[in-house]
């Protein structure tokens, strides 16, 4: 049985989350709490496998409580987030502090989305309940403008000699992704010789703040992608939430396309749509990277990328929050290399030359 503590100052949210979780016979909500102080008491008393944590609460807010959890009794924490810019910034900060993922707070709306939220909530709780927390508690310091090289914890990657054979990197990532993407991109040199496209499963309100946060801690430039802009080396483009990324290969340049289709895709942005588009556009010049995430998004697109002569990297099981998306690639025999997250930046650089 997976034990969960729900921490939220809203009585409605405590009830809603508890009811959703209780529908799975493998999950038991052992306690609820109205604020961070009470939440810490319940966590110490019940030693749950997973905690859901609201951000804005009286007495002690969720970020403060999260710091205490990660220092004293590390365990998987899901943040309950409002889908606003302010909520995005707080949630991204929480994930730097060690939270593994988030769930949206707008559960009071009568919507078909609630069914999907319920399914995602239970799936996330079950997948993260028994993950090892060692690598998750090594928080990355919060950004305060663009940092200097001396302040970055990553070691500089040694650039191979010669001319890169690949000039487009496509990254697909989901649950647990923001800290993983930050670790990867912050390891790359400022003169990284390829353009990077990122499909991170994330709401529309989150992708802009996510890109801005990454831009403040990386040597390369990071931005939310805009339709029609030119793909530049040393720049990472984050797909806007609710849209897909494609590319348009012209004679002398590659244009980034931000599109609605396919509207029926389970995930928007979709890693599979991105990998397929990059494969069709540049073929063997593509490098596909699959990081932590639930499910198998990316698998179909990666098959196409490999068929076209591209290379594929998958994050290792031991360093994933959820070993779903990378596992699908590995099990299908598509991964050229399986790489720990701490080494992924250097692996990406080296694979441009293979």
Buried (B, 14 or more C-beta within 10 A) or exposed (E): EBBBBBBBBBEEBBEBBBEBBEEBEEBBBBBBBBBBBBBBEBBEEBEBBBBBBBBBBEEBBBBBBBBBBBEEBBBBBBBBBBBBEEBBBBBBBBBBBBBBBBBBBBBEEEEEEBEEBBEBBBBBBBBBBEBEBEBBEEBBEEBEEEBEEEEBEBEEBEBEEEEBBBBBBBBBBBBBBBBBBBBBBBBBBEEBBBBBBBBBBBBBBBBBBBBBBBBBBBBBBBBBBEEEBEBBBBBBBBBBBEBBBBBEBEEEEBBBBBBEEEEEBEBBBBBBBBBBBBBBBBBEBBBBBBBBBBBBBBBBBBBBBBEBBBBBBBBBEEBBBBBBBBBBBBEBEBBBBBBBBBBBBBBBBBBBBE
